[in-house]
Amino acid sequence: MTAAEPGSFRDRDSRVVVTDDAIYRALSPEGTEDWDALSATPLLEKMISSGQVVGTREVDPATAGIDQELLPTGVSKVLEHDRIPFVSYPYEWTFSMLQDAAKLQLQLGAEAIENGLDLKDATPYNVQFIGSQPTFIDIGSFEKQTEGEPWIAYRQFCMLYLYPLLFQAHKDIPFQPWLRGSIDGIQPIDAIKVFSLRDRLRRGVFLHTSLHARLDRRANKSGPGSAEANKNTRQVKPGQIKAQLESMNRLVSKLKWKAGETSWSGYRQSNTYSDDDDKRKQAFVAEVAAEKKPGLTWDMGCNDGAYSRIAAENSDRVVAFDFDHATVEALYRSLREEGNTKILPLVSNLADPSPALGWRGLERKTLVDRGAPDLMLALALIHHVSISANIPVADFLQWARDMGTTLLIEFPKRTDPMVRALLANKHDGANPDYEEGNFERELEKRFTVERREELPSGDRVLYLASPR
Amino acid sequence: MHIFAYLDPGSVSAALAAVLAGIAGIGAAFRTFGSNLKKKIFFWKKDEETPEAAVATAAPAETSDDKPAEQ
């Protein structure tokens, strides 16, 4: 069935259409002119072959079955894109992921200018990750240069890329809640409130935040003004914009976030598990992945990604989730170093996963709507979910069941040292549903237990369960 | 100049972007001038290029010694 992607409506010259088999992009006559200009340059092939831009080719509009009325001025060409294995959003990325996406955006922008083109916007939603490889997906963003125009996406770049990066690098403020809270990013007048007077001397703050906010405030006071007064009359040469993009790229590249040690960094090494337990878990995961050969595996609470890597040996793709930013950042950096394109690390809190956002609540999808897994790893997780986040055991199992996924779950008993630590500050008898017998009953209501294995410590049990 | 874009650049931001582009352009011109001047002053260095320097010249990327005016 053909349906326009609900998140792709802002550009009247380019719209994405998703079918069961393919991802298409419909282009208006004007969008087609821009595409023809891009495809006439050597840039397109170079970007696609290096993986910087999603694989794209022209297809016959009749084959794609695209409605002419999809765009206000009609559809004159249709492109087909390679499918992104798992769509992620900037509020699920780590600092280095957002930084790498920003660098890609700026690099492509500068290269576009060299080829008589430019990028009409600068949003991280135009970048997706294939494992640790950032890939630009919005071909419709390339357009022919308009003489004299400044970098029109400058404000958008600041709001969606630069300010979040400055928050994390200079103030150690997590940027994800800000981006999740506003689909358009952080306004200059809000961003500046976060920085002290001393911070204004730091890299990128004065010009792009302080001055930007001051000018915004002045404009807000003086009202909208006339159309003539609002016109920018300053002519800008393409070379100047290229220099601006390169300068911004240097600024972004130099930003560093010193991810501090958190209680979750090195959790797997420093926790209460015995080596024997760990070895058995590794073998169990490897055996299950080899038997099931899942297309998509989710590793919930992935920590350092050890089990994600084992599962990846026999999965097409693995998405590794953890709510601890520093832990996922370390994992991303190691995957990037390896050039790993199979494991996608994301920051996500299972107790508060990404909701649907934007216009009609359809622009950005919930986590589950982006592709349920074939196999879910929930290792050393359920006690945190049930005891710390107070999510009933039955609710967690139902959530997994609703996705129709095979579940590989570890249940630490109430005798487990970590469970006892989590229960230490609760009253006696707290979380009564967190008990081995109840867990097994609730599991068996929803799943068929294919395999059960008690770990050598005797405090933990592994289950492989397929949905009923 | 008229801006015909689907994305509203914000009048203030567009004006600021235009000014910053001018500054960045001047910075880039200075960098090119400095780099050419350096090449002229140390013209003999070209002949004494080490294999490591040759690699660095082939891939200047982000490790350039140039210190541009940061924005």
Interface residues (C-beta under 8 A of the other chain):
Chain A: R10 D11 R12 D13 K120 D121 T146 E147 G148 E149 P150 W151 I152 A153 Y154 R155 Q156 C158 P188 R203 G204 L207 H208 L211 H212 L215 D216 R218 A219 G225 N230 K231 N232 T233 R234 Q235 V236 K237 G239 Q240 I241 K242 A243 Q244 E246 S247 M248 R250 L251 S253 K254
Chain B: M1 H2 I3 F4 A5 Y6 L7 P9 G10 S11 V12 S13 A14 A15 L16 A17 A18 V19 L20 A21 G22 A24 G25 G27 A28 E62 P68 A69 E70 Q71
